Structure formats: structure tokens, C-alpha cells
Amino acid sequence: MARYIIRRLLQFIPVTLIATFIVFALVFAIPGDPIRALAGDRPLAPHIVEAIRARYNLDDPLLVQYAKWLANVFQGDFGTTFQGRPVSDIIAQRFPVTLRLAIVAFIIQAVIGVLAGILAAVRQKGFVDSLVQVSTVVLVAIPTLAMAFIMQVVFGLQLGWFPIAGINQGWYSYLLPGAALASVSTAMVARLVRTSLIENLRADYVRTATAKGMKRSRVVGRHAMRNSLIPVVTFLGADLGSMLGGTIIIEGIFNMPGLGGEVFRAVRAQEGTVVVGIVTLFILFFVVINLIVDILYAYLDPRIRYE
């Protein structure tokens, strides 16, 4: 297992470098002059413009800019905004909000999605199965943006069960935006668990266990579920990384002071350093989650670690 983990770690190095370079190139290829966006209608003296361009390496070739930025990142310096504020301070202040939102959404999709999938599989062609299939199709068909507005109006404004904006009520404030963020993924997890579990329940080893007189609950929980969880674990890991990207929309709708909202503001202000710093954090988070998923995958199916 140790060799497997080391091999996966080495594979993530080029992946991280390529991903961060693509983001860096795309952000700094955005048309427009960031210094003009910073100054607005105010005229700036030529020596001030020259000093700003030199400070942020704006006149260097793209590869040189990336190399200097990467060298600073290895020292823990994600750069500074045009106002002189360290990007690392912004990340430290706003990351807990985004992380809490992602955790709540992940728990919702993992718990509800897996339970719904199991119930649908063990009660195949029954009322519960039909209910799960219809509801998951509806959830998948509604975009996250529309679902957020629907939940905000129904559960926030009309029923008054949840706050519709801000984080003043602690973890409770994250339930509604977390449910909106996880809506599509929950449906996908439920359908994935249902399909995988039904397939495994028809396998020979399950029939053998049933023929030996083993209880139905033990056959499902101990034998069929372990193999059924392999594709689910892969999906949940990949989705947790992409979920951070979805927070940009959800945090905007629910007025949450997280990294997603900061990325949106930085793009409008052409603060490339802030965008690259936050997106790099998302990439690193995604890479770590995928490493954990690969380890779990190897644990669930030992054949993988020997390939």
C-alpha cells in the first residue's frame, strides 16, 4: 500500500503544475488592463503605472511570471492584491465559510443519496423505488442555480424554516445553501448506488450467501454494499472537488462571505493574483481529495493497488 500511495503522490505533481499553469495563463489572458480597472477614471502618473507593472511582473513573459509566482507559492506567498493585502489573508479569512458549505453539502449528498439508493435497490419496482427514480430525475433536470432560488423562496421566505442569506445562525445557516449545492449530486449518488447495488445483488456470490441461509440485511450490508460503494466513492471524491467551484454561485445567491464570492469579485476587478491564488487552493484541495479516494478505492478493491 505504501508504494501505491507514493506512486499516486508522484503522479499528482505534474497534474498540479499543469492545472495551475492553465489557470494562470487563462486568468492573465483576460482582455483589459488591470491597472486601468484599478484606477477607474482617475489618471495615473506614468511612474506609478511602471512601478505597479514591475511589482506584479506584468511586463515579463508568461512563463517567467508563472515561474516567479510558483517560487513564491512554495514559500507560502500567494501574492498581494492591488490594495496591498496578502492573498493568503483573504484565503485564511474566507476559506472556513466555503469549507463548511462544502462539508454540509457533502454530508447531505452522501447520507441521503446512499440511503435513497439502498432503499430503491432493496425495494426494486416498488413504491419507494419509483419515488426515488422520479424525484432524482426531477432533481437532475433542475439546474443548481434555479434550485437555489426555489429553496430560498419556498423554505426561506414562505415557510420561514431557514435563513435566506448570511451566516449569522452558525451551522444552521449552511443547511439551505448546502442542500441547494448538493441537489444534483444527491440524485446522481442515489441512482449510482441503486444501479450498482442491484447489479451486485444478482451476482453469484450473493446468491451463494443467500443460499447458505445468511440474513438479507447481512448479505446486503456486508457483501453487496462493499462492491457497490467502489463507483460511489469515486464519484463522491470527484464531486467534492467540483463542489468548491459550485460555491461561487451558491455563495453569491445566499450572500455568504466565502471564497466563491471573492473569486467573483476578483474576476470583475481583474485581480488576477487573487483568482489564481484561490483557484490554486481549490486545485490542491481537489488533488488531496482524489488521493484519499484512490486510497479508499485500493482498500475496497485490493486488485487496484497491484496494477
C-alpha positions in Angstrom: 0.0 0.0 0.0 2.9 2.4 0.8 4.3 2.0 -2.7 0.8 2.6 -4.2 0.4 5.9 -2.2 3.9 7.1 -3.2 3.2 6.4 -6.8 -0.1 8.3 -6.6 1.7 11.3 -4.9 4.3 11.4 -7.7 1.6 11.4 -10.3 -0.1 14.4 -8.7 2.9 16.7 -9.1 2.7 17.1 -12.9 -1.1 17.3 -12.7 -0.9 20.1 -10.2 1.7 22.0 -12.2 -0.2 21.7 -15.5 -3.6 22.7 -13.9 -2.1 25.7 -12.1 -0.3 26.9 -15.3 -3.5 26.6 -17.3 -5.4 28.6 -14.7 -2.6 31.2 -14.5 -2.4 31.6 -18.3 -6.2 31.9 -18.7 -6.6 34.4 -15.9 -3.8 36.7 -17.2 -5.0 36.3 -20.8 -8.3 38.1 -19.9 -8.6 41.2 -22.2 -8.2 44.5 -20.4 -5.7 46.4 -18.4 -5.9 45.5 -14.6 -4.2 48.8 -13.7 -6.8 50.8 -15.7 -9.5 48.7 -13.9 -7.9 49.6 -10.6 -7.6 53.3 -11.3 -11.0 53.7 -12.9 -11.5 57.2 -14.3 -8.6 58.6 -12.3 -5.4 59.4 -14.3 -2.2 57.7 -13.0 1.3 59.1 -13.4 3.5 57.0 -15.7 6.0 56.3 -13.0 3.2 54.8 -10.8 2.0 52.6 -13.6 5.5 51.5 -14.3 6.1 50.7 -10.6 2.9 48.7 -10.3 3.7 46.7 -13.5 7.2 46.0 -12.1 5.9 44.9 -8.7 3.4 42.4 -10.2 5.8 41.3 -13.1 3.2 42.3 -15.7 5.9 43.1 -18.3 7.6 39.7 -18.0 6.7 36.8 -20.4 4.0 34.5 -19.2 6.3 31.6 -18.3 8.6 33.9 -16.3 5.5 35.3 -14.5 4.4 31.8 -13.7 7.9 30.7 -12.5 8.1 33.7 -10.2 4.6 33.1 -8.9 5.3 29.4 -8.3 8.5 30.1 -6.5 6.6 32.5 -4.1 3.8 29.9 -3.6 6.4 27.3 -2.4 7.4 29.9 0.2 3.8 30.3 1.3 3.3 33.6 -0.5 0.2 33.7 -2.8 0.9 37.3 -3.7 -0.9 40.6 -2.8 -3.9 42.5 -4.1 -3.5 45.8 -5.8 -4.5 47.3 -2.4 -1.5 45.6 -0.8 -3.5 43.0 1.1 -1.9 39.5 1.1 -4.0 36.9 -0.7 -3.1 34.4 2.0 -5.0 36.6 4.5 -8.1 36.6 2.3 -7.9 32.8 1.9 -7.5 32.3 5.7 -10.5 34.6 6.4 -12.9 33.2 3.8 -11.9 29.6 3.4 -13.7 28.4 6.6 -17.1 29.6 5.2 -16.5 27.7 1.9 -15.3 24.6 3.7 -18.3 24.5 6.0 -20.6 24.9 3.0 -18.9 22.1 1.1 -18.9 19.8 4.2 -22.7 20.3 4.7 -23.4 19.7 1.0 -21.1 16.6 1.0 -22.8 15.1 4.1 -26.3 15.7 2.6 -25.5 14.1 -0.7 -23.6 11.1 0.9 -26.2 10.3 3.6 -29.4 11.0 1.7 -28.1 9.8 -1.7 -26.7 6.5 -0.4 -29.8 5.7 1.8 -32.2 6.5 -1.0 -30.2 4.3 -3.4 -30.2 1.4 -1.0 -33.9 1.7 -0.3 -34.6 1.8 -4.0 -32.4 -1.2 -4.7 -33.8 -3.5 -2.0 -37.3 -2.5 -2.8 -36.9 -2.6 -6.6 -40.1 -1.9 -8.7 -41.9 -0.9 -5.5 -43.3 2.5 -4.4 -40.1 3.6 -2.8 -38.1 2.7 -5.9 -40.5 4.6 -8.2 -40.4 7.6 -5.8 -36.6 7.7 -5.8 -36.4 7.4 -9.6 -38.9 10.1 -10.3 -37.5 12.5 -7.6 -33.9 12.0 -8.8 -34.9 12.7 -12.4 -36.6 16.0 -11.3 -33.5 17.0 -9.2 -31.1 16.3 -12.1 -33.3 18.3 -14.5 -33.3 21.4 -12.4 -30.0 23.4 -12.5 -28.4 24.3 -9.3 -29.0 28.0 -9.8 -32.7 27.5 -10.2 -32.9 25.1 -7.3 -31.2 27.6 -5.0 -33.8 30.2 -5.9 -36.7 27.7 -5.4 -35.4 26.6 -2.0 -34.8 30.2 -1.0 -38.3 31.2 -1.8 -40.2 28.1 -0.5 -38.2 27.2 2.6 -36.8 30.6 3.4 -39.4 33.2 2.5 -42.7 31.3 2.5 -42.2 28.7 5.2 -39.6 30.6 7.2 -37.7 27.5 8.2 -34.2 28.6 7.2 -32.4 32.0 6.9 -32.2 33.1 3.2 -28.9 34.9 3.5 -25.7 35.3 5.6 -24.2 33.0 8.2 -25.4 34.7 11.4 -27.0 31.5 12.7 -23.9 29.3 12.6 -24.1 25.9 11.0 -27.9 26.2 10.7 -27.3 28.9 8.1 -25.5 26.4 5.9 -28.3 23.8 5.6 -30.3 25.5 2.9 -27.4 26.6 0.6 -25.8 23.2 1.3 -29.0 21.4 0.2 -29.1 23.5 -3.0 -25.5 22.9 -3.8 -25.9 19.1 -3.2 -29.3 18.7 -5.0 -28.0 17.4 -8.4 -25.2 15.3 -6.8 -27.6 13.7 -4.3 -29.7 12.5 -7.1 -26.7 11.2 -9.0 -25.4 9.3 -5.9 -28.9 7.7 -5.3 -29.1 6.5 -8.9 -25.5 5.3 -8.9 -26.0 3.3 -5.6 -29.3 1.8 -6.9 -27.8 0.6 -10.2 -24.6 -0.7 -8.6 -26.4 -2.5 -5.7 -29.0 -4.1 -8.0 -26.2 -5.5 -10.2 -24.3 -6.9 -7.2 -27.4 -8.4 -5.7 -27.7 -10.5 -8.9 -24.1 -11.7 -8.6 -23.3 -15.4 -7.9 -21.5 -14.7 -4.7 -24.7 -13.0 -3.3 -26.9 -15.9 -4.4 -24.4 -18.3 -2.7 -24.5 -16.3 0.5 -28.3 -16.3 0.4 -28.5 -20.0 -0.3 -26.4 -20.6 2.8 -29.1 -19.1 4.9 -27.5 -15.7 5.6 -29.9 -12.9 6.6 -30.9 -10.5 3.9 -29.6 -7.5 5.8 -26.2 -9.1 6.2 -26.0 -10.1 2.6 -26.7 -6.5 1.5 -24.6 -4.8 4.2 -21.6 -7.0 4.3 -21.2 -8.4 0.8 -23.1 -6.4 -1.8 -22.6 -2.9 -0.4 -18.8 -3.2 -0.3 -18.5 -3.7 -4.1 -21.3 -1.3 -4.8 -19.5 1.5 -3.0 -16.5 1.5 -5.3 -18.0 3.7 -8.0 -19.8 5.8 -5.4 -16.6 6.6 -3.6 -15.0 7.7 -6.8 -18.0 9.9 -7.7 -18.1 11.5 -4.2 -14.4 12.3 -4.2 -14.5 13.9 -7.7 -17.7 15.7 -6.8 -16.4 17.2 -3.6 -13.7 18.9 -5.6 -16.1 20.2 -8.2 -18.4 21.3 -5.5 -16.0 24.0 -4.5 -16.5 25.5 -7.9 -20.2 25.5 -7.4 -19.8 27.5 -4.2 -19.2 30.6 -6.5 -22.9 30.6 -7.5 -24.4 29.5 -4.2 -22.4 31.9 -2.0 -23.4 34.7 -4.4 -27.1 33.8 -4.1 -27.1 33.4 -0.3 -24.7 36.3 0.3 -22.1 34.2 2.1 -18.6 35.6 2.7 -16.7 32.7 1.3 -14.0 32.1 -1.4 -16.6 31.7 -4.1 -17.9 35.2 -3.7 -14.3 36.6 -3.5 -13.4 34.9 -6.8 -16.5 36.5 -8.4 -15.4 39.9 -7.1 -11.8 39.4 -8.1 -12.7 38.5 -11.7 -14.8 41.7 -12.1 -11.9 43.8 -10.7 -9.3 41.9 -12.8 -7.4 40.9 -9.6 -5.6 38.0 -11.3 -3.4 37.3 -8.3 -6.5 36.7 -6.1 -8.2 34.5 -8.7 -5.1 32.3 -9.3 -4.4 32.0 -5.5 -7.9 30.9 -4.6 -8.3 28.6 -7.7 -4.9 27.0 -6.8 -6.2 26.2 -3.4 -9.2 24.6 -5.0 -6.9 22.5 -7.2 -4.7 21.4 -4.3 -7.9 20.5 -2.3 -9.2 18.5 -5.3 -5.8 16.7 -5.6 -5.8 15.7 -1.9 -9.4 14.5 -2.0 -8.6 12.4 -5.1 -5.6 10.9 -3.3 -7.8 9.9 -0.4 -10.4 8.5 -2.9 -7.6 6.4 -4.6 -6.5 5.0 -1.2 -10.1 4.1 -0.3 -10.5 2.6 -3.8 -7.5 0.4 -3.3 -8.8 -0.6 0.1 -12.2 -1.6 -1.3 -10.7 -3.4 -4.3 -7.2 -4.7 -3.4 -6.6 -5.7 -7.1 -6.2 -1.9 -8.0 -3.1 -1.4 -5.9 -1.2 -4.1 -7.7 -2.0 -2.9 -11.2 
